[in-house]
Amino acid sequence: MKFVSTRGQVEPHSFSEAVRIGLAPDGGLFVPDALPDLKAEMLTWESLSYSELCFEFFKHFATDIDEAELKELITRSYSRFDHDECAPLVSLSDSLHVLELFHGPTLAFKDFALQFLGNLYERQVSKRDEEINVLGATSGDTGAAAINGLLGKKGVNIFILYPDGRVSPLQERQMTCMEESNVYPLAITGSFDDAQTALKSVFGDRDFSKSVNLSAVNSINLARILAQCVYYIYAWLRLPAEKREKTTFVVPTGNFGNVLAGWMASRMGMTVAGFQVATNQNDILHRFFSTGDYSVGEVHPSVAPSMDIQIASNFERFLYFSCGEDAEKTRGVMQSFKDEKKFVTQESGLLSSMSSTRMDDAEIREVIADLYEKYDYVADPHTACGFKEIDSFENVVVLATAHPAKFPDVIKDSIGIDSTHKSLEELKQKDISKYPLEPTEDAIRSFILSKQ
């Protein structure tokens, strides 16, 4: 299989090359040249373990990697999860289920992709005999998961931009207390969107990117989206067969990568009732799916900080597929959005693809309390966003994106209990080491060069 850009102005790449580069040279995002039809094959995966299913899925995409080597990479990637199933499906009632995605090393769903991506990078360093510099931006969980996945990897330096003061204290400690010489947490002034805009500008400098072997760890990297497709299929196969087509997946969403992965899995044969995007008060995606208005607003800090985003990177992939894989149209829309900071449409094919909701901070606390009272279940503030307006769905799977212990103050305030985790308690004893930086292309480029 080959991978092409959503903007259609680069030659097709192999899986390994697309992963290594991250962002396509024309500024677009890599996507498969054709999504495979896996419907019949999926039904043969019911009895497989998580890593076994992941291998069967990735055989269709990582076609330039020897299958024995691919299997070993995947097995190693999921060996550090603290639950035998990696992604257990917990039933709160006959029709309401929670897919727990916080059993990885950093207690967030990003671990599913970034443990694997870290091993892919290590493989590439070995194969190419050259160092790489990995650059990412985070609103909280991506940075910690990326750093953990690349911690101490030979030949890999990792630079993570994050909005100083706008992530939870424990999220920051997961990035800044790692004590490894290849890790550079960059605390920037401003919002996640400021960090992400600067990051894309750095990648846009092709000469610089090539000179330092720069690669992207954000969900602009196609390996991340493909790895996230797997847990949807895994959960779907654990539902009773008669409920699968009647199930709606509800996904707390900021950068759109998580829900996009499920939507892509559905286009490959995972037949479901639909997807609901759950946003916090930074509701650009809710505004789009409810009114057709994708206009950038001001980022308002919330108790669900990983979703404090106004520019959702993976929206471009959704646009590309929804427009019939029309790269020229996608390119035009993205250029217009860059110039005007908005995209307005009434195309039913786009707006009917998903439903959406919005939840403010007060509602989030109320839902956390309600879930605890009704089901004795503790949800983190991001996961709580997924429990709005779901009564009309026949069968629901809400994605639990992070462990509640990462947000102890919100949990304590909402239900009066202390939510803790051993790995987080250990971090509290370590010193924070971070690098203050302005979110500009020149500042980021200079910092990376200073560490070569």
N, C-alpha and C positions, 0 to 999 in steps of 0.2 A: 504493500500500500504506500502511496505517496501523499504528501500533505501540501496544500496550496494556501495562498493568502486570501483573506476575505476581500482584499482590494485588487487581487488579480494581476499584479504587476511584477511578480517574481516567478522563477521557475519552480516546479514541484521539488520538494525536499523529502529525504528519507525521514523516518521517525527519529533516529538519533540526531540528525542534523537539525531538525525542527526543534527538538528539545534543547539542544545545545545553544541555538541562537535565541530562542524564546520569542522575541518580537520579530515579525517578518520584516525584511529590509525595506518594504514599501510603506511601513507603518501599520500594516494590517495584522491580523491574528491568524495563526495557522489553524487549519481545519482539515479533516480527512477529505481526499478528493471525491470520495463517495462513502456514505454511511452504509455499512453492511446490514443485510437483513438477517437477524439472529433469532427470530421468533421461535422457530422449531428447535434450534440448538439450545436456547435458554431453558427449555423444559427438561432437558437432559441434565441440567446442572443442580437439580433440587438437593441432592445428597452431598454435594461438595462442600468442603470447608471454605472459609473465606479466601484463603490464599490460593486454593485450588481453582475456585471460581474466577478469581482475578487473573490467574494464568490463562484459563480458557478464553477469557474475554480479550486479554492483551495479545494473544496469538494473532488476532485479526489486524492489529495495528502496528505492533513492533516487529514487523516482518523482516527487518534487517538484523535482528538479534537472534542468535542461535537459541532454539527452544530450551535446551538444557540450561543454558546460561540465564535465560529469561526466568525460568522457574526458580532458579536459585536466588536471583535478585528479589523476586516477589516474596518468596518464603522468608528471606532475611528481613525484608521490609516490615512484615507483620508479626515478627517474633517478639517484639517488645510491647505488645498490647497486653493489658492486664485482665482481659476477659477472653475465654476460650473462643468465643464467636467473633471477637473483634467488634462487631456491630450488632449487639443483641436487640431484638424487637420485644419491647415490653408492652403488655396489654393492660390498659387502665380499665377497659370495659370490652364488651364483645365487639364494639364498633370503633373504639378509640385506642390507638397504639402509639407508642413513642419509640423511634429508632435512635438508640443511644450511640452517639458518635464521639464520645469523650473518653474512651478507654485507652487512648494512645499516650505516648510519653509526655505530651504537653496538655492533655486533657481537653482537646478541641478537635473538631472534625477535620481541620487542616492536616492533622497527622497522617490521615489515610493517603493523601497525595504526596506529602513532603518527605515522609520516610522513604517512599519509593523513589522520588525525584533525587534525594540525596545519594542513593545507591546508583542511580543512573549517571549522575555527575561523576562519582568516583570511578565508575567504569570508563567513562569517556576520558578522564584524565589519564588513566592507565593505558587505554588504547592509543591515544594521540600523543602521549608523553609530553604534555604541556599543561601548565597551570591555567585555571580559569578563575574569573572574578564574578561572583553571583551578586546581582543587585535586586533588591526588592523594596516595596513600600507596604506598610501594614497599618491597619486601624486597630490592631491588637493581637489576634490569634495567629495570623499568618507569620509574623515575624518570629514569634517563639517557636512555632512548628518548623519553620525553615532553618532557624539556627540549630535546633535540636537535630534535624535531619542531616545537617552538614557539619556538625560539631566534630572537630578534630580530623576531618577528612583530608587526606594528603593531597596537596596540590590545589586546594579550593579555599579561596577567601570569600567571606560573605559579608555584604554591606546591607544593612536594613534601615530604611528611613521610617521613623514613626513620629506622630505629632506629640511633642513634649507636653505632658499634663493632660492629655486627652485619651489615655488608655488607663485601664485599672492598675493600681499599684502592683498587683501580683502579675499581671500581664507584662508590665515593665520589668519586674524582677526576672521573669522567664527569659527575657532578652539580654539583660545587662549583668547577670550574675553567673555567667557560664565559665569564666576563667580559662578560656581557650584563646590562643594567639591568632586564630584565623577568623575571629568574630568581631565585627565592628557595628555596634548599635548606634545609629545616627539620629539624635534627638533634634527634630526640626521645629522651628516656629511655624504656627499655622495649623491647618487641618490635614487630614489624610489626602484629600483631593489636591492640596498644594504639593504634597510629597509625590503623588502619582503623576501629576502633570510634569514635575521636574524630572522624574524618572524616565518618562517617555521621551523627553527632550534629549536626555543623555543617550538613550538608545537610538534616537534619530541621528546622532552623529556617528555615521557608519565607520569613518576612519578611526575614531577613538574606540568604538566598540571592538573593532577587529584588533586594534593594537594591544588591548588588554584582555582579549578573549572574554568579553562581557556576556553574561547570560542572565535571563530573567527567571526569578523564582515566584513572581506573582501568578495569579490565575490567568494571566495572559499566556502562560506557558501551557501548551496543549496537553502535556502529560498530566497536569493537575486536573483538568476537566475530565479526561478519560478515566483517571483513577477514581474520581468521585462517581462516575457512572456505575461503578461496581457495587457500591453499597445499596443503591436503589434496587438493582436486580436481586441482590442477596436478600433484602427485606421482602421484596415482592414474592419471591419463591418460598418464603416462610409463612406467607398468608395462606389460608385455605383456598384451594383452587377456585372455588365458586365466588370468592370475594375479590380476586385480583383485578378483574376488569371494572369493579365497582369502587375501587379505592382511589381516593384523592390524597396526594402527597402535599403537605403544607410545609413550606420551607422559609424559615427566617432568613432574610436576604439583605445584603448590602451591596456587594460588588457583582451580584447576579451569577457568579460562577456555580454556586451550589445548586440552585434550581435549574440552571441551564443544563447541568450534567444529567439530571433526572429527565428533563425534556428531551435531550438527545437520546437517552436510553429508550424512551418511548418511541422515538422515530426508528429505533433499531429493532423493535418488536415487543417491548415491555408494555403490553396493553393495559392502560389504566383509565380511570374516569377523568382525571385532570390534575392540574397543579395550581396551588394557591401561593402567591408571593406574600409573605408577611413582613412588613416594614415597621420600623419605629417612627419617630416623629420626623426623621429625614426621609421623606416619602416620595422621592422622585419616581420610583418604580410603581408605587401605588397610583400616583397621579397619571402615569402613562397608561396603565392597564384600565383605569376607570374613566379617563377623559381623553386619552390620546395625546396628552401634553407632556413631553419629555424635556422640561426646561430646568436648567440649573438654578438652584436657590442657595441660600446661605446654610452652612452646616451648623446645626444646633447640638451641642454636646448633650448626651443622654446617659441613662443608666445602662443602656445596651451599646457600649462604645464601638464595638466591632462593626456596627451597622450605621455609624455616623459618616455616611458617604452620600454625595450628590452625583458623582459621575461614575457609573457602573461599567467597568471595562468590558465585561463579557456581553454587554448589550449588543456589541458589534457582531458577535458570532450569531446571536439570536436573529438579528436583523438580516444577516447574510442567508441563513437557512430559510427564514420566513419569506424572503423575497425570491425564492426559487434559485438560490445560489447565484444570484446576479451580482457579480463583483463590481461592475460599473455603477450600478445603482447604490450599492453599499458604500462605495468610495465617495459618491456624490453626497449622500446623506451625512457621512462622517465629516466631510470637509465643511459642509454647511453647519453642522453642529459645532465644529471647532471655531468657526467664524462667528456664529450667532449665539452659541451656548443654549440652543434649543432645537427641538425637532417635534413638529406637530403633525399628526396624521389621524385620519379616520378610517384607515384600511382595516376592514374586519378581520382579515387574515392575521394581522398583527395583534389586534386588541382582544380577540376572542381566544387566543392561545392559552391564557392563564387568567385566573381571578386574582384579587389582591385585597389586602387590608392594611390599616395603619393603626398604630398603638402609641399613645404618649406614655410618659414616665409613670403617671398616676395609675393608668390602666395596667401597666406592666406589674406594678406592685400588687394591685388587686388580683390579677390572675395568678401570681405566685402564691398568694394567700389562699385563693379558691382551690387551686390544684392540691395544695397541702391538706386543706380541710376535707375535700371530697375523696381524694385518692391516696393520701399520705405520701404524695410524690413531691419532691423538691426539684423545681426547674430553675435554671439560670435565667437572667432577664432577657436574653436573646430568644431562647426556646419559648419563653412565656408569650412572645409575640405571635406564636403560631396557633394559639388557642382562641382566636377571635373569629366569630362568624363561621363556625364549622358544623353547627347543628343540622344544617340542611344536607350535608354530605352523608352518603350511606355507610361508607367505611373510610376511616381517616388514619393516616400515618403522619405524625408530626415529627420533624427532625429535631433532635436535641443536639444542639451544636457545640455546647461547652459544659463542663462540669460546674455546678453551682459554687463550689469552693473557690473558683476564680473571682467571684464577686461577693465576698462575705458580707460587706456592708449592706448591700441591697437585700440579701437574704435575711440578715438579722433584722433589718428595718421592716421587712414584709411579714415575716412569720416568727420572729423572736428566737430563732435558733442559730447556733454557730455551725457553719458548713466548712469543713476542713478536709485537707488531703495531705498525706505524709510528704509528698514531693514538694508541695508548696510551703509547708512549714519549714522544711530544710532550707529553702531559698531565703527565708527571712533572716537567717543567720549570716548571710553572705553580703559582701560589699557590692554596691552598684558601680559599674564602670560604663560610661556612655560618652559620646562625642557630640557636643552641641554644634549645629550646622544650619546655615540658611538654606531653604529649599530652592536653590537655583542650580541651573545646569553647570555653571562655572565652579561653584563651591563643591558640588558632588564630584565632578571630574577631577578637580585638584586634590580632593581628599583621597580618591582611589589611587591616583598616581603617586601620592606620598607614601602609600603602603606597598608599592611594588618592589 
